[in-house]
Structure formats: C-alpha cells, structure tokens
Amino acid sequence: MPSNLDLIDTIVFLVMENRSFDHMLGYLNLPGPSRMALEGLQADPAWLRQHANSGVEPFEFADGPVDDPPHEKATIAIQLGTPTTPGGPCPMDGFVDSYRMRTPPPRDERLVMGHYTASSVPIFDFLARNYTVCDHWFASLPTGTQANRLMAMSGATSITDNAPLFLPDQQLVYDWLTDHAVSWCAYQSGGFLPFFALMPRWQDEIATSLALDALVSHAHPRFRRFSNFARDWQTEQNMPAVIFIEPEYTDGPHIEPNDDHPPTGVAPGQALLRDVYLALISNPTRWARTLLVVSYDEHGGFYDHVPPLDIPTSLLNHGNTPVFVTTGVRVPALLVSPLVERGAVFSGMLDHTSFLQLIAGKFGQGFYSPAVANRQPALARLSDAITRATPRSEILTVPTLQPVVAAALPTQRAPGANANATAFQLAANKIAADHAGIVAGWPELKAAADR
C-alpha cells in the first residue's frame, strides 16, 4: 500500500490572520447533539470561572466590529501570564489586561474573551464536520504577524516584532521548492500585494507576475490573482504541486480585506474559504489527490485556554541563544481533503513548521532545514492525519452565505498592525515607482500607491 503522502499530488496552503482556536472553533466542544470531542471550550460553570480573565469568562458572541487587540511580543507576554512555578505552564490569564492597555482603549474590553459559533463561521463549521480539525496547532512564536509568517514560510526568522520597513532577506519555502525542482505558485486575493512583497528580493517578480496574470490569459506566472484560481484549477494541464493562497490583508493598502484581521469581521474570510473549497471540488480528478491546509499566522490577542508549547527559538544568524522559550498561542487549523475521514480530530502537537515538514516529507526525503528539524521532536507529523487509502467520493452540499457587504475600516488599529500597514504601503509605493510601466495595467496597485 502506498504511503499517505504518495496519495497526494497537490498541497494547498492558506494562512489567515489573527484569531485563536477557542475564539473560532472552541465552540465545537460545547455540549449538544453536534458536539465534537476536541480540546475546546466547556460550559461547566466551574471551568468558566477557572478560565476567566479579570473576571470575564469566555462567552458567545456574533460577528461584529472588534477593536484590534494588541498582539506583539510584549503584549502577548502579558496575555500568557507568569507561570506559578519556574518552567510551569503559562496561566493564560492576561488577555483582558492586555486589551485594556490598547491605545485608544477598546470600546468593549470583554470581546477578547468572546467566541463565535456555527452561525458566524458556517464554512468553518462545514469543513470541521466533514474533514479534519487540528486542535493543537500553535503559532510558532509568541509575537506578531511578520515573524510568524516567516516561520511558516521559512522555518526561521531574523526579526522578533513587526516593523514598518521591508523584511530582511532570508530563504523562503519558495526557494526551497525551486531548489528541489518542485513547481509552485501563489494566488493573491483582490489582486493586491502578497505578504512577501515586503521582502525586496521578491518585488520585481511579484509586480510582473500579477500584472501579467491580469493582462494575458493563461500566462501562468508564479504569482497569480485569486480571481483566476478556479479557471486555472479546471483547465491548466500541469497545475503546480504546491499552491499558496493569500487573503486580501486588512493591514495592506487594500479595499475589501478578507483575512479575518480585526477590525475586519469574519464573514469575508468565510466567503474566501468557500470560494477556495468550491474551486477545488470543481475538478474531481484533481481534488481526489489534493490536501488543503488552513491555518492562522497568530492568535491576534484573542483568548485561548491551552498554554503554548515549550519549544525554544533563536533568531536566524544570531547564534543558538533562545529569544523565545515557548511557541505562540493555539490557532485554528483544518485539513481538507477526500483522504481524511469526516469529522476527524487530529490532536498531535503542531506549529507552523509542521507545514514545512509536510513539504519535506513529500518532496525532500523528510529534511527541510536544521531549524525545522530541531523542532520536530516536540511535534507530530501532519501526514499522520491522512488516514484513508482511497479518496472519499461523496458530493457535499456547501452552505450558502449572505452577500458580504464591505464596511469602511476605522483607521485606528493596534500599534503592531499600524507598523505592518506602513510596511505594506511602503512596498506598494516602491513597486509602483520601480515599475511605472506596469502600474498602468494594475489599477489596484496604482490606487494604493496614490494614497
């Protein structure tokens, strides 16, 4: 019988923004006929009192405006709290205290303890009940977006916090795949900038690729517009083996973000996930040998009750002294494939580098890099969640969604988000200046650079 990874031809990776597991999927463990037995929220009054932060217990709320919680290295340390014994688990008791420190103060300090239910995240609910939930996937680091996305796409980072400048150059999974002769591409929602437009080495290719993909039918560059994904998936003869899908970022110079980063609500992100899934199942032959991995870069300041893992991390090219002694907070994660069982829960310990280990297991004889290898003894293998020898063939009815109405976003965000937004604007300005001839055919970038 072939190994589980031999059954996969295409791996798709979608990383959303800034939500914790309890906040998005913890409700699945609540009592009721549809309960899924996973490490989630509980309804027991004693449990709720035990997990209260500053007197605020976890509670149900619906999608709506949420002031962006702080989620940088210093504020996350407050959220995790101080272990009662040296080396003990973090108490996870400072989320409300951290939110109170926001400038300006939040309109409702309780919201970081809130959690959604199926009515607010219907596509997540559908995918969780029909595919596999990973209930112990942690952000690699207890810090913000930039360092965690570098960990997810590189296995290492040379920075610890968001900065309003370009990312320092380092090797990415794009380079690893190219070096191993593995085809790849990245689809960007909205036609705007993918995350690694913040790394100058990639800006020229990103600019020419996205402009070409808009102007030339079936050009097939490595950076593409998500609006062409369904067409490519159905018609392109040799689709890349690894596909990255990126949302339209709230922090970027964008128009209709769908990345789930507050103050953007979760409805646009649910619509994006639905579009991705419908595109994948539209080609049954390809879908039968595909794995979609969905995760989040970090928790965004929202409460989760599970302490982080004790995995130390040092900075790239700065010696072996750990800068971080734990992972970040647990985040939502799903494995979507006809090669996993319906309603399964994979409880092995994972972090963002687990995706890179999956890539290495499929394409690199199990080895990605020394930094990734050093983390693996504390982590499980995503490939162990692929449990079927033959793909499921049933046709599932996907929930319909109400049309998403784009709402004007407030200008005040958490300080780290402001730094990230500044970096995206700087990248837009530089690409527009360096590629004036391209901008004429890329109206989204021109509008962003003209701001």
Summary of the structure (lengths in Angstrom):
residues: 451
radius of gyration: 20.7
end to end distance: 57.2
largest distance: 63.6
contacts: 1553
relative contact order: 0.21
helix: 38%
strand: 11%
